[in-house]
Amino acid sequence: MTQILQAKNMTLAELEKLFQVQFVESEEFFREWQENLPEITDWQKQLLDRVKAGYFNLIKKPPLLEKPINLTIVSPLLFIGEFYLSPFDLKTEKSVEILVENENTVIKGSLDTLVLQEQFWVMVIESKRAELSLEAGLAQILTYMIANPHPEKPCYGLISTGGSFTFIKLVKDGNWKYANSKVFELRNPGNDLHQVLQILKQLSQLALN
């Protein structure tokens, strides 16, 4: 009998067992978020400063759930980064299904936000409840990224709680291997959204090549 698992309930231990997923600690594995980042305009910085102000206004009245996070933080970030324009194709609530070989297991789930470029998954964005840590979304987003139809290419993701962001890189090199960026926090001095947008633009440019 086929076992059906929900992506939202997956754990890192299950991913390690089913897909031999490995965490890579070497900084050399995921340099894309650190080097040669594109510049963003003063206009984009001003808009991101308003997004940050909107976030702090929103959290005055918890709970901060997924839809408000998407409307207040994620959607403006994608708009400012021009991910709604060609050649990108943004899909929401995208269903995925993964058949695990030799395990008689199927994993099902749906993505909060998926940015595609010619069927290559540029960025998967999983908005979690703000009171949860980024770790709460890691296994889930990795599960979605494993469903990438082009595993020969690196796949990138972003987990956001609204106030915190971390980027993920997943590569299939024999086994699945992943690493994450540092955590960007809106409570840090300045505005970390500036660098978040720079990294988004960097990863999108890699996808176009």
ZADO-1210 file (C-alpha; in nm, 4 decimals, padded with zeros to 6 digits):
<atoms>
<atom x="00.0000" y="00.0000" z="00.0000" code="MET" pos="1"/>
<atom x="00.1354" y="00.3404" z="-00.0993" code="THR" pos="2"/>
<atom x="00.2181" y="00.5724" z="00.1892" code="GLN" pos="3"/>
<atom x="00.1233" y="00.9398" z="00.1325" code="ILE" pos="4"/>
<atom x="00.3175" y="01.2060" z="00.3229" code="LEU" pos="5"/>
<atom x="00.2416" y="01.5788" z="00.3389" code="GLN" pos="6"/>
<atom x="00.5299" y="01.8115" z="00.2537" code="ALA" pos="7"/>
<atom x="00.4320" y="02.0504" z="00.5336" code="LYS" pos="8"/>
<atom x="00.4876" y="01.7723" z="00.7878" code="ASN" pos="9"/>
<atom x="00.8256" y="01.6505" z="00.6596" code="MET" pos="10"/>
<atom x="01.1270" y="01.6534" z="00.8916" code="THR" pos="11"/>
<atom x="01.4962" y="01.6765" z="00.8117" code="LEU" pos="12"/>
<atom x="01.5407" y="01.3230" z="00.9452" code="ALA" pos="13"/>
<atom x="01.2837" y="01.1925" z="00.6952" code="GLU" pos="14"/>
<atom x="01.4512" y="01.3798" z="00.4081" code="LEU" pos="15"/>
<atom x="01.7863" y="01.2310" z="00.5053" code="GLU" pos="16"/>
<atom x="01.6329" y="00.8831" z="00.5025" code="LYS" pos="17"/>
<atom x="01.4248" y="00.9134" z="00.1841" code="LEU" pos="18"/>
<atom x="01.6551" y="01.1285" z="-00.0313" code="PHE" pos="19"/>
<atom x="01.9949" y="01.1126" z="00.1420" code="GLN" pos="20"/>
<atom x="01.9841" y="01.4914" z="00.1815" code="VAL" pos="21"/>
<atom x="02.3101" y="01.6283" z="00.3259" code="GLN" pos="22"/>
<atom x="02.3890" y="01.9656" z="00.4835" code="PHE" pos="23"/>
<atom x="02.7105" y="02.1247" z="00.3531" code="VAL" pos="24"/>
<atom x="02.8983" y="02.3478" z="00.5970" code="GLU" pos="25"/>
<atom x="03.1643" y="02.4727" z="00.3541" code="SER" pos="26"/>
<atom x="03.1217" y="02.8410" z="00.2649" code="GLU" pos="27"/>
<atom x="03.2465" y="02.7623" z="-00.0868" code="GLU" pos="28"/>
<atom x="02.9339" y="02.5587" z="-00.1642" code="PHE" pos="29"/>
<atom x="02.7025" y="02.8616" z="-00.1596" code="PHE" pos="30"/>
<atom x="02.8968" y="03.1717" z="-00.2613" code="ARG" pos="31"/>
<atom x="02.6194" y="03.3195" z="-00.4764" code="GLU" pos="32"/>
<atom x="02.4669" y="03.5162" z="-00.1896" code="TRP" pos="33"/>
<atom x="02.7990" y="03.6721" z="-00.0903" code="GLN" pos="34"/>
<atom x="02.9857" y="03.7860" z="-00.4020" code="GLU" pos="35"/>
<atom x="02.9353" y="04.0282" z="-00.6925" code="ASN" pos="36"/>
<atom x="02.5842" y="04.1262" z="-00.5891" code="LEU" pos="37"/>
<atom x="02.4070" y="04.3641" z="-00.8297" code="PRO" pos="38"/>
<atom x="02.3366" y="04.7194" z="-00.7232" code="GLU" pos="39"/>
<atom x="01.9838" y="04.8333" z="-00.6479" code="ILE" pos="40"/>
<atom x="01.8529" y="05.1823" z="-00.7143" code="THR" pos="41"/>
<atom x="01.7795" y="05.4581" z="-00.4624" code="ASP" pos="42"/>
<atom x="01.4127" y="05.4241" z="-00.5622" code="TRP" pos="43"/>
<atom x="01.4169" y="05.0533" z="-00.4734" code="GLN" pos="44"/>
<atom x="01.5863" y="05.1284" z="-00.1413" code="LYS" pos="45"/>
<atom x="01.3188" y="05.3867" z="-00.0571" code="GLN" pos="46"/>
<atom x="01.0425" y="05.1379" z="-00.1347" code="LEU" pos="47"/>
<atom x="01.2104" y="04.8696" z="00.0760" code="LEU" pos="48"/>
<atom x="01.2363" y="05.1139" z="00.3645" code="ASP" pos="49"/>
<atom x="00.8581" y="05.1595" z="00.3412" code="ARG" pos="50"/>
<atom x="00.8100" y="04.7813" z="00.3358" code="VAL" pos="51"/>
<atom x="01.0156" y="04.7548" z="00.6546" code="LYS" pos="52"/>
<atom x="00.8070" y="05.0304" z="00.8184" code="ALA" pos="53"/>
<atom x="00.4897" y="04.8454" z="00.7156" code="GLY" pos="54"/>
<atom x="00.6157" y="04.5262" z="00.8775" code="TYR" pos="55"/>
<atom x="00.6772" y="04.6925" z="01.2123" code="PHE" pos="56"/>
<atom x="00.3344" y="04.8508" z="01.1973" code="ASN" pos="57"/>
<atom x="00.1794" y="04.5095" z="01.1255" code="LEU" pos="58"/>
<atom x="00.3437" y="04.3240" z="01.4143" code="ILE" pos="59"/>
<atom x="00.1931" y="04.5624" z="01.6687" code="LYS" pos="60"/>
<atom x="-00.1217" y="04.3503" z="01.6465" code="LYS" pos="61"/>
<atom x="-00.0300" y="03.9780" z="01.6431" code="PRO" pos="62"/>
<atom x="-00.0733" y="03.7048" z="01.5375" code="PRO" pos="63"/>
<atom x="00.1123" y="03.7647" z="01.2119" code="LEU" pos="64"/>
<atom x="00.0051" y="03.4820" z="00.9795" code="LEU" pos="65"/>
<atom x="00.1048" y="03.3737" z="00.6302" code="GLU" pos="66"/>
<atom x="-00.1355" y="03.5863" z="00.4237" code="LYS" pos="67"/>
<atom x="-00.0418" y="03.9178" z="00.5899" code="PRO" pos="68"/>
<atom x="00.3272" y="03.8278" z="00.5551" code="ILE" pos="69"/>
<atom x="00.2806" y="03.7617" z="00.1843" code="ASN" pos="70"/>
<atom x="00.0791" y="04.0793" z="00.1287" code="LEU" pos="71"/>
<atom x="00.3020" y="04.3079" z="00.3356" code="THR" pos="72"/>
<atom x="00.6534" y="04.1684" z="00.2842" code="ILE" pos="73"/>
<atom x="00.6899" y="03.8991" z="00.0171" code="VAL" pos="74"/>
<atom x="00.4655" y="04.0428" z="-00.2567" code="SER" pos="75"/>
<atom x="00.6185" y="04.3945" z="-00.2408" code="PRO" pos="76"/>
<atom x="00.9672" y="04.2406" z="-00.2404" code="LEU" pos="77"/>
<atom x="00.8891" y="04.0458" z="-00.5588" code="LEU" pos="78"/>
<atom x="00.7287" y="04.3539" z="-00.7178" code="PHE" pos="79"/>
<atom x="01.0240" y="04.5792" z="-00.6400" code="ILE" pos="80"/>
<atom x="01.2589" y="04.3112" z="-00.7750" code="GLY" pos="81"/>
<atom x="01.0503" y="04.2979" z="-01.0972" code="GLU" pos="82"/>
<atom x="00.9734" y="03.9276" z="-01.0623" code="PHE" pos="83"/>
<atom x="00.6232" y="03.9922" z="-01.1958" code="TYR" pos="84"/>
<atom x="00.7669" y="04.0903" z="-01.5351" code="LEU" pos="85"/>
<atom x="00.8843" y="03.8755" z="-01.8267" code="SER" pos="86"/>
<atom x="01.0770" y="03.6443" z="-01.8459" code="PRO" pos="87"/>
<atom x="00.9579" y="03.5390" z="-01.5002" code="PHE" pos="88"/>
<atom x="00.6282" y="03.3628" z="-01.4441" code="ASP" pos="89"/>
<atom x="00.5009" y="03.3722" z="-01.0873" code="LEU" pos="90"/>
<atom x="00.2675" y="03.0991" z="-00.9671" code="LYS" pos="91"/>
<atom x="00.0974" y="03.0720" z="-00.6288" code="THR" pos="92"/>
<atom x="-00.0282" y="02.7628" z="-00.4488" code="GLU" pos="93"/>
<atom x="00.1579" y="02.5343" z="-00.6909" code="LYS" pos="94"/>
<atom x="00.0925" y="02.1665" z="-00.6170" code="SER" pos="95"/>
<atom x="00.3817" y="01.9204" z="-00.6195" code="VAL" pos="96"/>
<atom x="00.3991" y="01.5433" z="-00.5931" code="GLU" pos="97"/>
<atom x="00.7169" y="01.3403" z="-00.5412" code="ILE" pos="98"/>
<atom x="00.7354" y="00.9635" z="-00.5844" code="LEU" pos="99"/>
<atom x="01.0086" y="00.8187" z="-00.3635" code="VAL" pos="100"/>
<atom x="01.1789" y="00.5344" z="-00.5484" code="GLU" pos="101"/>
<atom x="01.1895" y="00.1951" z="-00.3753" code="ASN" pos="102"/>
<atom x="00.9971" y="00.3317" z="-00.0741" code="GLU" pos="103"/>
<atom x="00.6357" y="00.3012" z="-00.1998" code="ASN" pos="104"/>
<atom x="00.5884" y="00.6569" z="-00.0746" code="THR" pos="105"/>
<atom x="00.4384" y="00.9708" z="-00.2302" code="VAL" pos="106"/>
<atom x="00.4941" y="01.3194" z="-00.0881" code="ILE" pos="107"/>
<atom x="00.2324" y="01.5848" z="-00.1684" code="LYS" pos="108"/>
<atom x="00.2160" y="01.9560" z="-00.0957" code="GLY" pos="109"/>
<atom x="00.1639" y="02.3049" z="-00.2379" code="SER" pos="110"/>
<atom x="00.4031" y="02.5991" z="-00.2597" code="LEU" pos="111"/>
<atom x="00.3105" y="02.9396" z="-00.1217" code="ASP" pos="112"/>
<atom x="00.4902" y="03.1247" z="-00.4011" code="THR" pos="113"/>
<atom x="00.6904" y="02.9898" z="-00.6924" code="LEU" pos="114"/>
<atom x="00.8852" y="03.1953" z="-00.9450" code="VAL" pos="115"/>
<atom x="00.9550" y="03.0153" z="-01.2712" code="LEU" pos="116"/>
<atom x="01.1781" y="03.0958" z="-01.5660" code="GLN" pos="117"/>
<atom x="01.1189" y="02.8604" z="-01.8578" code="GLU" pos="118"/>
<atom x="01.0186" y="02.5892" z="-01.6121" code="GLN" pos="119"/>
<atom x="01.3346" y="02.6392" z="-01.4071" code="PHE" pos="120"/>
<atom x="01.2553" y="02.7078" z="-01.0440" code="TRP" pos="121"/>
<atom x="01.4313" y="03.0314" z="-00.9611" code="VAL" pos="122"/>
<atom x="01.2945" y="03.0891" z="-00.6160" code="MET" pos="123"/>
<atom x="01.0610" y="02.9091" z="-00.3817" code="VAL" pos="124"/>
<atom x="00.9257" y="03.1307" z="-00.1054" code="ILE" pos="125"/>
<atom x="00.7639" y="02.9710" z="00.1949" code="GLU" pos="126"/>
<atom x="00.5976" y="03.2126" z="00.4370" code="SER" pos="127"/>
<atom x="00.5747" y="03.0691" z="00.7864" code="LYS" pos="128"/>
<atom x="00.4045" y="03.1991" z="01.0983" code="ARG" pos="129"/>
<atom x="00.6122" y="03.4863" z="01.2321" code="ALA" pos="130"/>
<atom x="00.6351" y="03.3395" z="01.5805" code="GLU" pos="131"/>
<atom x="00.8104" y="03.0297" z="01.4464" code="LEU" pos="132"/>
<atom x="01.1782" y="03.0112" z="01.3679" code="SER" pos="133"/>
<atom x="01.3114" y="02.9731" z="01.0156" code="LEU" pos="134"/>
<atom x="01.3973" y="02.6143" z="01.1047" code="GLU" pos="135"/>
<atom x="01.0251" y="02.5368" z="01.1027" code="ALA" pos="136"/>
<atom x="01.0146" y="02.5823" z="00.7239" code="GLY" pos="137"/>
<atom x="01.3477" y="02.4264" z="00.6257" code="LEU" pos="138"/>
<atom x="01.2412" y="02.0646" z="00.5726" code="ALA" pos="139"/>
<atom x="00.9255" y="02.1763" z="00.3945" code="GLN" pos="140"/>
<atom x="01.0994" y="02.4054" z="00.1472" code="ILE" pos="141"/>
<atom x="01.3695" y="02.1448" z="00.0782" code="LEU" pos="142"/>
<atom x="01.0948" y="01.8958" z="-00.0014" code="THR" pos="143"/>
<atom x="00.9467" y="02.1342" z="-00.2578" code="TYR" pos="144"/>
<atom x="01.2882" y="02.2084" z="-00.4073" code="MET" pos="145"/>
<atom x="01.3571" y="01.8359" z="-00.4546" code="ILE" pos="146"/>
<atom x="01.0534" y="01.8379" z="-00.6877" code="ALA" pos="147"/>
<atom x="01.2488" y="02.0677" z="-00.9245" code="ASN" pos="148"/>
<atom x="01.2033" y="01.9112" z="-01.2728" code="PRO" pos="149"/>
<atom x="01.5614" y="02.0088" z="-01.3652" code="HIS" pos="150"/>
<atom x="01.7766" y="01.8585" z="-01.0867" code="PRO" pos="151"/>
<atom x="02.0894" y="01.8995" z="-01.2995" code="GLU" pos="152"/>
<atom x="02.0776" y="02.2719" z="-01.2174" code="LYS" pos="153"/>
<atom x="02.1127" y="02.4335" z="-00.8727" code="PRO" pos="154"/>
<atom x="01.7802" y="02.5259" z="-00.7135" code="CYS" pos="155"/>
<atom x="01.7436" y="02.8217" z="-00.4800" code="TYR" pos="156"/>
<atom x="01.4888" y="02.9050" z="-00.2136" code="GLY" pos="157"/>
<atom x="01.3995" y="03.1674" z="00.0417" code="LEU" pos="158"/>
<atom x="01.2332" y="03.1152" z="00.3782" code="ILE" pos="159"/>
<atom x="01.0800" y="03.4223" z="00.5384" code="SER" pos="160"/>
<atom x="00.8970" y="03.4778" z="00.8650" code="THR" pos="161"/>
<atom x="00.8370" y="03.8384" z="00.7630" code="GLY" pos="162"/>
<atom x="01.1083" y="03.9745" z="00.9896" code="GLY" pos="163"/>
<atom x="01.3739" y="03.7116" z="00.9115" code="SER" pos="164"/>
<atom x="01.5062" y="03.5722" z="00.5840" code="PHE" pos="165"/>
<atom x="01.7469" y="03.2969" z="00.4838" code="THR" pos="166"/>
<atom x="01.8381" y="03.1672" z="00.1384" code="PHE" pos="167"/>
<atom x="01.8778" y="02.7998" z="00.0532" code="ILE" pos="168"/>
<atom x="02.0775" y="02.6326" z="-00.2235" code="LYS" pos="169"/>
<atom x="02.0083" y="02.2722" z="-00.3229" code="LEU" pos="170"/>
<atom x="02.2194" y="02.0689" z="-00.5658" code="VAL" pos="171"/>
<atom x="02.1967" y="01.7072" z="-00.6774" code="LYS" pos="172"/>
<atom x="02.5546" y="01.5833" z="-00.6933" code="ASP" pos="173"/>
<atom x="02.5078" y="01.2117" z="-00.6506" code="GLY" pos="174"/>
<atom x="02.3086" y="01.2826" z="-00.3350" code="ASN" pos="175"/>
<atom x="02.1084" y="01.5956" z="-00.2600" code="TRP" pos="176"/>
<atom x="02.3223" y="01.8610" z="-00.0891" code="LYS" pos="177"/>
<atom x="02.2105" y="02.1933" z="00.0576" code="TYR" pos="178"/>
<atom x="02.3380" y="02.4966" z="00.2448" code="ALA" pos="179"/>
<atom x="02.1899" y="02.8216" z="00.3683" code="ASN" pos="180"/>
<atom x="02.2944" y="03.1843" z="00.3830" code="SER" pos="181"/>
<atom x="02.3185" y="03.3829" z="00.7005" code="LYS" pos="182"/>
<atom x="01.9905" y="03.5060" z="00.8482" code="VAL" pos="183"/>
<atom x="01.8842" y="03.8575" z="00.7509" code="PHE" pos="184"/>
<atom x="01.6796" y="04.0351" z="01.0178" code="GLU" pos="185"/>
<atom x="01.4633" y="04.3449" z="00.9883" code="LEU" pos="186"/>
<atom x="01.5553" y="04.4339" z="01.3476" code="ARG" pos="187"/>
<atom x="01.9200" y="04.4730" z="01.2488" code="ASN" pos="188"/>
<atom x="02.0491" y="04.8306" z="01.2080" code="PRO" pos="189"/>
<atom x="01.9845" y="04.9688" z="00.8616" code="GLY" pos="190"/>
<atom x="01.7598" y="04.7658" z="00.6353" code="ASN" pos="191"/>
<atom x="01.8559" y="04.4051" z="00.5536" code="ASP" pos="192"/>
<atom x="01.5867" y="04.4023" z="00.2840" code="LEU" pos="193"/>
<atom x="01.8336" y="04.5896" z="00.0634" code="HIS" pos="194"/>
<atom x="02.0697" y="04.2924" z="00.0646" code="GLN" pos="195"/>
<atom x="01.7824" y="04.0433" z="00.0402" code="VAL" pos="196"/>
<atom x="01.6737" y="04.2100" z="-00.2849" code="LEU" pos="197"/>
<atom x="02.0306" y="04.2129" z="-00.4155" code="GLN" pos="198"/>
<atom x="02.0559" y="03.8377" z="-00.3579" code="ILE" pos="199"/>
<atom x="01.7163" y="03.7781" z="-00.5197" code="LEU" pos="200"/>
<atom x="01.8337" y="03.9669" z="-00.8278" code="LYS" pos="201"/>
<atom x="02.1632" y="03.7766" z="-00.8282" code="GLN" pos="202"/>
<atom x="01.9919" y="03.4375" z="-00.8211" code="LEU" pos="203"/>
<atom x="01.7469" y="03.5434" z="-01.0902" code="SER" pos="204"/>
<atom x="02.0322" y="03.6449" z="-01.3187" code="GLN" pos="205"/>
<atom x="02.1940" y="03.3044" z="-01.2686" code="LEU" pos="206"/>
<atom x="01.8688" y="03.1410" z="-01.3744" code="ALA" pos="207"/>
<atom x="01.8607" y="03.3427" z="-01.6967" code="LEU" pos="208"/>
<atom x="02.2075" y="03.2272" z="-01.8032" code="ASN" pos="209"/>
</atoms>
